[in-house]
Amino acid sequence: MSPDKSPPAPPTLVAGAKAIVSASDVSEKVRLAYLVSKAWFSRDLALGTPSRDGHMPDRPGRPSRPELLAPRDMPKRKLTGKSGRLALLHSLAHIELNAVDLTWDLVGRFAHIRLPRTYYDDWVRVGLEEAKHFSMLQDRLSRLDAAYGDLPAHDGLWQAAQDTGHDLAARLAIIPLVLEARGLDITPPMIEKARKSGDEDTAKCLEVIYRDEKNHVAFGAKWFRFLCDRQGITPEPAFHAFVRKHFRGNLKPPFNDRARSEAGLTPGFYKPLAPITG
């Protein structure tokens, strides 16, 4: 198909979010994320509603590969040498692909709730950046003669979406303020390790992801506080309750306290949920 005859954007933002999450081909998922984002920021899309444009799918579309396993069934891999580098990049690519779906589900699933337009501006931006991250990692794998799908991947991340599909505040607590915030803790050591091993290209990819993740966590903190204020509840105790109900496991230190605080996620949110050690 010639560039001037490329498929048009979906008619509404909700329809676009549904199309992105439903797409099973990863290239189409990324293409739609870029297309819908551009149309939204150009003010060419109405918001739409789930009742008119269709409800979000229970599970995202996925390619035939990689094989998806329960986390407990994932093979143990060494994180050294080329095979370790490929395993790490493949795992990160899988996380970012899930982040594409989780973010666009956040856009489309809760559009029946009265929210400011800036809410959608923020999360469309995040959805676009997650697609960019996946593409960067996919390209990095390609340059190492590998591809997304070459290794099995775990199927646990979407469980968080299913558990919080009924409650926007719970979704914000778990996805950006637990899962993405964890990226702020673990990404700097990965950057340092990649650089020490001479893998500057991977280090640069991770630096972009880390920079963007700070903003993603900041958007999560901003809108979580907005919803708590609307409901007349105190943010930190509400966050503790959501995490205890919907997150499996503890929030594990060490924490990147500085980056978390810069993103508005102060220690009173997560420190009380960490196991006592020492």
N, C-alpha and C positions, 0 to 999 in steps of 0.2 A: 504494500500500500504506500503510495507516495506521501511525503510529509504534509502536503496541503489537503489530503483526504484522510487524515488520521481520525479515528473515532472521536466524536464530541464528548465533552465532559458529561457525567450524569446530571439530571435536571436539578437536583437539590444536594445540599451537603449531606443530609441523611442518606440519600440514595447512593451518593459517592462513598460514604463510609461503609455502607453495606456491601457495595461492589468490591471495595478493597479487601475487606475481611473475608469475603466469600471466594475471592480469586485463588485458585489452586496453583497457578503458574507464578513463580516468584517474580519473573520479569514483568508480567502483567500487573502484579500487585504493586511493584515499585512504580511502573508507568502510571498507574491510576493515582497513586499517592501524589506524584508530581503534578498530574493533570488537575486533580480536584483541588489541591492546594493553590495552584496558580489561579484557577477560576474563582476560588473563594476570596483570595486576596485582591483579585481584580474586581471584586463586587459583582461578579457575573452569576452567582449562585444564591438562591433563597435557602433558608435553613431547612425547611421541610419538617415533616413529623413522622415518627415511626408508624403511626396508624395509617398514613397515606402512602408512604414510600416503602413500607415493609419493615418488619422487625429484624434486628440483627440476628445472625445465625448463632446456634448454640455452640458450634465449633467453627474455627476458621478453615478456609480452604488450605490444603497442603499438597505439595507435589508427592509423587510416588516414592521418592527418596528425599531425605534419609529415612531409614527405618526408625520408628519412634518406639522407645522402650520406657518402662517404668524406671524412675531414678535408681532404684535398688538393683536393676538388671544391667545398668551401664557398665561396659568393660573398664577395668582400671588401666590407665595409660601413663607411661612415663612422660614427664613434662620437660624432657631434655632432648637436644638434637633436633633434626628436621621433623621427625615424626611427632615430637612433643610440640613443636611450634605449629604444625598443621592441626593437631588435636585442639590446641588452644584457640586458634583462629576459627576452626570449624564450630567449636562450642560458642564462641562469641558471636559468630554469624547467626547461629540458631537463636541465641538470646535476642539479638537485634531484630530478627524476623518476627519473633513473638512480640517484641515491643511494638512493631508496626501494627500488628493486629490488636494488641491491647489498647493502644492509643486511639486508633480509629473506632474501636468498639466504645471507648469512653466518649467519643464525639457523637456517635449515632444512637447508642442505647439510651441515653438520658436526655434526649432532645425534647421530651415531653415536659421536662422541668423548666420552669421559668428561670433563665440565666442571662446575664449580660452578654452582648456580642463578643466582648473581650475574652470571655471564657472560651469561645470557639476559636478566636484568633490565636490564643495561646496553645490550645491543643492541636489545632491544624498545623501550627509551626512545629510542634513536637512530632506529630505524625510524619511530616516531611523530613525532619532530621533523622528519625529512626530509619526511614527508607534510605536516606543518604548513607547512614552508618552501615546498613546491610550491604549496600552496593560497594562501599569501600572495602569491606572485609571479603566480599565475594571476589572483587578484583585482586585483592592481595593473595587469596587462595589460588586464583588463576595464574598469577605470576610465579607461583611455586608449583605449578603443574598439578594442581588439585582443584576440587570444586565442592561447593556446598552440596551435600548429599552423599559424599564419599564415605562418611562415617555415620554410625548410628547417633541418635540424639535423644535426650530425655523428653518425656511428654508431661512434665509436671507443672510448667509455667501457666498453662491455660486454666489449671484448676483454680487459681486465684481469681480469675475472671468469672468462672462459674459460681464460685462461692459468694461473690460480691455483686452479682448482676442485678440485685434488687435494691441496692442502696449506693448512691453516688458517693456519700461521705466515706463509706466503708471501702469502696473502690479506690478513692484517692488515698486513703490511709495505707492500703496494702501495696498498690502498684508504684506510685512515685515515692512514697515516704518510707517504704520498707525495701522493695526490690531495687528501685533505681538508686536509692540512697546507699545501698550496699555497694553499688558501682563506684561511688565516691571513695569508699574505703579500700577497695581492692585494685582499682585501676592504676593509681600512682606506682605501687610496687611492680605491676606488670610492665609499665612504661620503663622503669629503671632496669628491670631484668632484660627487656628487649634491647635497650640501648647498650647495656654491658655486653650482650652477646653479639653486638655488631649489626643488629636488625633495625636499622634506623627507620626503614619504611613502616614497619609494624609500630614502632614507637610513635611515629607521627600520626598514624591512624588512631591510635589509642588516645593521643593528646586531644584530637578533635572530639572524640567520643566523650572524654572526661569533661572538656569545656562545656559541651552541650548538655551533659547530664546535670551539671550544676543548675542550669536554667530549668531543666525538667523538674528537678526536686523543688526548686523555688516556686514553680507554677503549682505543684502539688500542695505545698505549704500554704500558698496564697489562697487557693480555692477551698482547701480544707477549712481554713480559718473563716473564710466567707460563709461556708455552709454552717459551721458551728455558730457563728454570730447570728445567722438567720434563724437558727433553731433555738438560740438562747442557751447553748451548752458550752462548757469550758473545753477548749481544744485538747489539752494534754490528757486529762482523764478519758475523754472520748476516744482519743487515739489509742490509749492503753486498752480500752475495752474492745475496740475493733480488732486490734492485733491479737489479743488473747483469743478472740472468737474465730478469726478467719485465717490466721497465719500458723502454719505448722512448724514448731520449733522455736528456739530462742533467737533474739537479736544478738549476734556474736561480735564481741570486740576482737581486735582493736578497731576503734572508730576514727574516722577522719573528722575530728571535732571542728576543726577550722572550716573545712569545706561545707560541712553540714550546717554550721551556724551561718555562714555566708549565704546559704540557700534558704535560711529561715527555719531550719530544723534544729532547734536548740536542744541541749542535752536533756532537758526535762521531758522531752518526748520519748527518747529511746533509752536513756540510761536506766530508768526503773525496770525496763523489760530485759535487761542483760543479766545473764547468770552471774552470781557472786563467785568470784575466783580469788585465789591467793589467801 
